[in-house]
Amino acid sequence: MAVLPRRRIRGSPRTFIGGALRISREAPHPQPREAARIEPEELAELTTSPKSPAPHEPPEAPGADVAGTARTGARRTFLPDDFVVPTLVAGPRFRIRPITVHDVVKDYAAVRGSLERLRERFGPDWGWPAEEFTFDQALIDIAWLQKEGQLRRSFSYAVTTPDEECQLGRIHIAPSDTPDADAVVVFWVRDDQDDPSLERELEEFVREWVVTTWPFKTVRFPGRD
């Protein structure tokens, strides 16, 4: 390793260090890179639009409404004002960094390569990914995730290969809406890769990372604990 520095989620999603990693280079439903370009004013509109809740933001779950008051207190105390949010974890098998709209092409391929499992885990509560999960919808979702990070309300990370040629999955860190934890953490890895140890290794890292680098004493991992 070069650098190492639970919002309630029912259902649940699912890498990382050491050993060889073989990644499928075939991205289902590839999209032209031009589609990822977006003008600043368009991005501002997308990142303030409530019409597409992100996977970590179940629209009907208690306390999940982004603009509602149920979660306001939790968000105020989610992170100390002086806490510096991690921006990069780099290792021999992966990189972890905040997701942005510029990741939409690779993120869309990762989601499309894992649709069945992601729907099983996230669909019942969030309706994500939708039956018709379009590239435009993916762009809106990621813009929302990026805006949440800018507002320090929740944080979403892309997990990529070290060269960033392929996105392996995501990590989401958000406030807990129950008093038994400081945060909830959800992560998943794409299905169309050949290394079964990848998810297990990522889980081992994430469990340590969120309690040693982040200011959390107690973390929930919905669907894993």
C-alpha positions in Angstrom: 0.0 0.0 0.0 1.3 3.4 -0.9 -1.3 5.5 0.9 -3.7 4.5 3.5 -4.4 7.2 5.2 -24.2 3.9 8.4 -28.5 6.7 7.0 -30.1 3.4 7.2 -29.9 1.2 4.2 -32.0 -1.9 4.1 -31.1 -4.5 1.6 -27.4 -4.0 0.8 -24.7 -4.0 -1.7 -20.6 -5.6 -1.9 -12.0 -5.0 -3.7 -8.8 -4.7 -3.5 -5.1 -5.3 -2.3 -2.4 -7.9 -3.2 -2.1 -10.4 -6.0 -2.9 -10.3 -9.6 -6.2 -8.8 -10.9 -7.7 -9.7 -14.2 -10.3 -7.3 -15.4 -12.8 -7.8 -18.2 -12.0 -4.9 -20.6 -15.4 -5.4 -22.3 -17.6 -2.6 -21.2 -21.3 -3.4 -21.8 -23.2 -0.7 -23.7 -20.2 1.6 -24.2 -20.9 5.3 -24.4 -19.0 8.0 -26.3 -16.7 10.1 -24.1 -18.3 13.2 -25.4 -21.4 12.3 -23.5 -19.5 12.9 -20.2 -18.8 16.5 -21.1 -21.1 18.9 -19.4 -21.1 22.6 -19.1 -20.8 24.3 -15.7 -24.3 25.7 -15.7 -25.7 22.3 -16.7 -23.8 20.6 -13.9 -25.1 23.2 -11.4 -28.7 22.4 -12.5 -28.1 18.6 -12.2 -26.4 18.8 -8.8 -29.3 20.8 -7.3 -32.0 18.8 -8.9 -33.9 16.4 -6.4 -35.4 14.2 -9.2 -32.9 11.4 -9.0 -32.0 10.1 -5.5 -28.6 8.3 -5.4 -28.3 4.6 -4.4 -27.3 5.6 -0.8 -30.4 7.9 -0.6 -33.5 5.8 -0.5 -36.4 8.1 -1.3 -39.0 6.5 0.9 -36.8 5.4 3.8 -37.4 7.3 7.1 -34.9 10.2 7.5 -33.6 9.8 4.0 -35.1 12.9 2.4 -32.2 15.2 1.5 -34.1 18.4 2.0 -36.1 17.2 5.0 -35.5 18.1 8.6 -35.3 14.5 9.9 -31.7 14.2 9.0 -30.6 17.8 9.6 -29.2 17.2 13.1 -27.3 14.1 12.0 -25.7 16.0 9.1 -24.5 18.8 11.4 -22.6 16.4 13.6 -21.6 13.9 10.9 -18.0 15.2 10.6 -16.0 17.7 12.6 -15.6 21.0 10.8 -11.8 20.6 10.7 -11.8 17.0 9.4 -10.0 16.7 6.1 -11.9 14.2 3.9 -9.6 11.6 2.3 -9.2 12.2 -1.4 -6.9 9.3 -2.4 -6.0 5.7 -1.4 -3.5 4.2 -3.7 -2.3 0.6 -3.7 -1.0 -2.2 -5.9 -4.4 -3.4 -6.9 -6.7 -0.4 -6.7 -7.2 3.4 -6.3 -10.0 4.9 -4.2 -10.9 8.6 -4.8 -14.1 10.7 -4.7 -16.4 10.1 -7.7 -17.1 12.9 -10.1 -19.2 13.4 -13.3 -16.0 12.7 -15.3 -16.3 9.1 -14.1 -19.7 8.5 -15.7 -18.5 6.5 -18.7 -16.6 3.9 -16.6 -19.2 4.0 -13.8 -22.0 3.3 -16.2 -20.1 0.3 -17.6 -19.5 -1.0 -14.0 -23.2 -0.7 -13.2 -24.3 -2.2 -16.5 -22.0 -5.1 -15.8 -23.7 -5.8 -12.4 -27.3 -4.9 -13.0 -28.9 -8.1 -11.7 -27.1 -8.2 -8.4 -27.4 -4.5 -7.8 -31.1 -4.6 -8.4 -31.4 -7.5 -6.0 -29.6 -5.6 -3.3 -30.8 -2.0 -3.9 -34.0 -2.3 -5.9 -36.5 -3.2 -3.1 -35.8 0.0 -1.2 -34.3 2.4 -3.7 -35.5 1.3 -7.1 -31.9 1.5 -8.3 -30.7 0.7 -10.9 -34.0 1.3 -12.8 -35.2 -1.2 -15.4 -34.2 1.3 -18.1 -31.0 2.5 -16.6 -29.8 5.1 -19.2 -26.5 6.9 -19.5 -28.3 10.2 -18.9 -29.7 8.8 -15.6 -26.3 7.7 -14.6 -24.9 11.2 -15.2 -27.6 12.7 -13.0 -26.9 10.1 -10.2 -23.2 10.8 -10.2 -23.7 14.6 -10.3 -25.9 14.2 -7.2 -23.3 12.1 -5.4 -20.6 14.6 -6.2 -22.7 17.5 -4.9 -23.4 15.6 -1.7 -19.6 15.3 -1.1 -19.1 19.0 -1.8 -21.8 19.7 0.9 -20.1 17.2 3.3 -23.4 15.4 3.7 -22.3 12.0 2.4 -19.2 10.7 0.4 -19.0 8.4 -2.6 -15.8 7.0 -3.9 -14.9 5.3 -7.2 -12.8 2.1 -6.8 -10.6 1.7 -9.9 -7.7 -0.3 -11.1 -4.3 1.4 -10.3 -4.1 2.8 -13.8 -7.8 3.9 -13.6 -8.5 2.2 -16.9 -11.4 0.3 -15.3 -13.8 1.1 -12.5 -14.3 -1.8 -10.1 -17.1 -0.4 -8.0 -18.0 2.2 -5.4 -17.9 3.0 -1.7 -20.6 5.2 0.0 -20.1 6.7 3.5 -23.1 8.5 5.0 -24.6 9.5 8.4 -26.4 6.9 10.4 -30.1 7.6 11.1 -30.0 5.5 14.2 -28.2 6.3 17.5 -26.2 3.1 17.6 -23.7 4.2 15.0 -21.9 7.3 13.7 -22.0 6.3 10.1 -23.2 3.7 7.6 -20.9 2.3 4.9 -22.1 0.6 1.7 -19.8 -0.7 -1.1 -20.1 -2.9 -4.1 -17.9 -4.5 -6.8 -18.8 -5.1 -10.4 -19.7 -8.7 -11.3 -17.8 -8.9 -14.7 -14.3 -9.3 -13.3 -12.5 -12.6 -12.7 -11.0 -12.3 -9.2 -13.3 -13.7 -6.5 -10.9 -12.4 -3.8 -11.3 -8.8 -4.8 -14.4 -8.0 -2.8 -13.2 -9.8 0.3 -10.0 -7.8 0.3 -11.8 -4.5 -0.3 -14.1 -5.3 2.6 -11.2 -5.9 4.9 -9.6 -2.6 3.9 -12.8 -0.5 4.1 -13.7 -1.9 7.6 -10.3 -0.7 8.9 -10.2 2.5 6.9 -13.5 4.0 8.1 -12.5 3.6 11.8 -8.8 4.6 11.6 -8.8 7.4 9.1 -12.4 8.7 9.5 -13.6 10.1 12.9 -16.1 7.3 13.6 -16.2 5.1 16.6 -19.0 2.9 15.5 -19.9 2.1 11.9 -22.7 0.0 10.5 -22.3 -2.1 7.3 -25.9 -2.8 6.2 -26.4 -6.2 4.7 -22.9 -7.4 5.9 -23.2 -7.4 9.7 
